[in-house]
Amino acid sequence: MTTKTIQFLVLILAMTATGWAHSRVPHAARASMGEDFIPTPRAAQAMSFGFDAVLADYHWLQAVQVAGGHDFIRHAEARQLGQLIDVVTTLNPHVDHPYRFAAVWLTFDQEQVREGIRLLERSIEYHPDDWRNYFYIGFNHFFYLGEYEEAAAILEAALDLPGRPAYLQRLVARLKSQQGGIDVAEVFLRELYRSSEDEEEKARLQAALDEIEIEYKAQHLDRARAAYRELAGRDISSVEDLTREPFRVLEQLPSPEPSAIPAPLRRGSVWEIDPETDRIFSTYLGSRYEVHYSPIDRERLEEWKQAEDSGDAEVREESKGNG
């Protein structure tokens, strides 16, 4: 028997086996029956008979139907979707989009967010050069869990990856300032500036350092405001009160704009008090140097933190009782 004949027979056998495998895959959306009908990743591997990719495609279609079959996906559907993607990425870990697809939907509670992070960490093992997977992990850490140190660490690991967005350095710096203080963010940015040979990148880094300079000035004004309250027995009504008699605490206000900006490029920025947060800020930036949340997202983050703290306290009490 010639080599070509053997290759032809193998091809026919493979096509027949693939057709049989597809015929064995159920046509109904089993995920719509509930999570009890979704196999565990290990069981799915045992059922695949070596056709892992075929079965992975089937469960991927089920996941898409779960997300696309509702006007608004609920907690239960998100949980099912996470289980399906776990099966998909176990059967075929080299897939790409399903990892991030899961992370987008697994956001109803901390458990789901951490499951999304776990799946994305698997994606990095198989796609180590894709900055998007690092970004989604970092985003979930800081936006949903308020874990700035973890977010900064994973995003910093993506700074040298191809295609990463230019703003990533500044985001890492802000996250570092949330956890370690603005001094940490400044050191990080100055080291990036020192080691960079790209002029466009250095310009972006200088803009980030300008933001930090303004934050240093804003913190100086915060301290002056506290001194004013102690001296006057009341709060300021405008930032200019800090330089006015009879309770002057500053000779003059610092410039609300970066010192590196030439006079012709200055914007006429001023210091103001935010009516919502009651914090001093420069109109040059429009806000303070920190990670920003909408009121709804801030409330959700605080609620999750409180729930986590309460759970930790209960675990500690149970441990004491068992001891």
C-alpha positions, 0 to 999 in steps of 0.5 A: 500500500502506497503512502498516498493511499494510506494518507487518503484512508486516514483522511477518510477515517478522520472525516467520518469520525468528525461527522460522527462526533458532530452527530453525537452533539445535541442540537438543543441548548442544554445550558438553557436547562440550567447549570445542572446540565453543564458537565464539569471540565473533567467530565467533558474531557472524558466525553470528548473521545479525543475530539476536544476541539469539537466539543469545545466549539459546541459549549462555546455556542451554548455560552453565546446563546446564554449571553445572547438569548436574554435582553438582560443577563441575570446572575444565574445566566452569568454563572452558567456562562462561566461554567461553560467557558470553563469547559471550553477553555479546558477542552481547548485552552488555545482559544482566545476570545472566550476568556475575555468574553467570560470576564465581561459577564462575570461581574455580579458579585466578587465570586464571579469576578474572581472566577473571571480572573481565574479564567484570564490567568489561564489565558495568559499561560497560553497567550502570554504576549496578548496585553488584553488579557493582562488588562482585563485582569487588572481592570477587574482587580481595581474596578470591581474589587478595589485591589489596586496593588494587584491591578498595578502588578499585573498591568505593569507586566503588560507594559512591554507587550506589543500593541499595549495602549499608550495610556497603560503607563499612566493607569499603572501610576495612578493605581500605584498612587492609590496603594503606595502613595503619590511618591511611589507613582512618581518614582515609577514614572520617572524611571520609565521616563529615564529608561525611554528612548522614544520621544513620543513616549517621553512626552506622554510620561511627562504629561503624567508627571505634570499630573502628579505635580499638580496633585502634590500642590493640591495636597499642600492646599489640603494641609493649608485648609486644615490649618485654616480650619483650626485657626479660624474655627470654620472652613474656607468658602473659596481656595483664595481664603487661604491667602486672605487676612485675618486667617492667612495661612499661605502667602500665595497659592501655587500655580494650578498648572504644571511648571514645565508648561511655557507661558504661551501654552497656559490655560488660565486654570484655577483652584476650585472646590468640588461641590460634590466631593468638597475637595480642592482641585485644579481646573487644569485636570478637572479632578484629583489624581486618583482612580475615579468611579461613578457614584453607583460604582463607588457604592457597589465597591464599598458594599462588596468590601463591607460584605467581604470584611463581614465574611472574614470576621465570621470566619475568624470567629468560627476559627476561634470557636473551633479552637 
